[in-house]
Amino acid sequence: MNWNKIIKDNKLLPDLINIVLGIAVIVLFVLVILKPSNYALMASLMIVAGIMNLSNGYRKARVNGQKGIGLFFSIVGVVVIAFGIYYLRVALA
């Protein structure tokens, strides 16, 4: 069994990236709940969630052929990343 061939034939790379990002979001969310005063954790959570949204937008636009909803997911992802970067800048100031 060649895993690379299976992933490529079924176009599973965006889904695998989304799984890894989802696990990171869950871990960061638990850390934010445990340490609510750490603003850098909250900023990193927002940035990872934005990247996950971009990944979902790419998957919708390219793999499923739904360009409108893929564009919407991508725009929301960019906005969430921008808020995360702003929040990180505020946290480090």
C-alpha positions, 0 to 999 in steps of 0.5 A, spaced: 500 500 500 502 506 497 500 512 502 502 517 497 498 514 492 492 514 496 492 521 498 494 524 491 488 520 488 483 521 493 485 529 494 486 528 501 492 532 503 487 538 505 483 534 509 490 531 513 492 538 514 485 540 516 486 534 521 492 537 524 490 544 524 484 541 528 488 538 533 492 544 534 486 548 535 483 543 540 490 543 544 490 551 544 483 552 546 484 547 552 491 551 554 487 558 553 481 555 558 487 553 563 491 560 562 486 565 560 491 571 562 496 569 557 494 573 551 499 570 546 496 563 547 489 566 545 493 570 539 496 563 536 489 560 537 486 565 532 492 565 527 491 557 527 484 557 526 484 562 521 489 558 517 484 552 518 479 556 515 484 558 509 485 550 508 477 549 508 476 555 503 482 551 499 478 545 499 471 547 498 474 551 492 479 546 489 476 539 491 469 540 491 468 545 486 464 550 490 468 557 489 463 562 492 463 558 499 471 557 498 472 564 497 468 566 503 472 561 508 478 564 505 476 571 506 474 569 513 480 566 514 484 572 512 480 576 517 481 571 523 489 571 522 489 579 521 485 579 528 490 574 531 496 578 529 493 584 531 492 581 538 499 578 538 502 585 537 498 587 543 500 581 547 507 583 546 507 590 547 
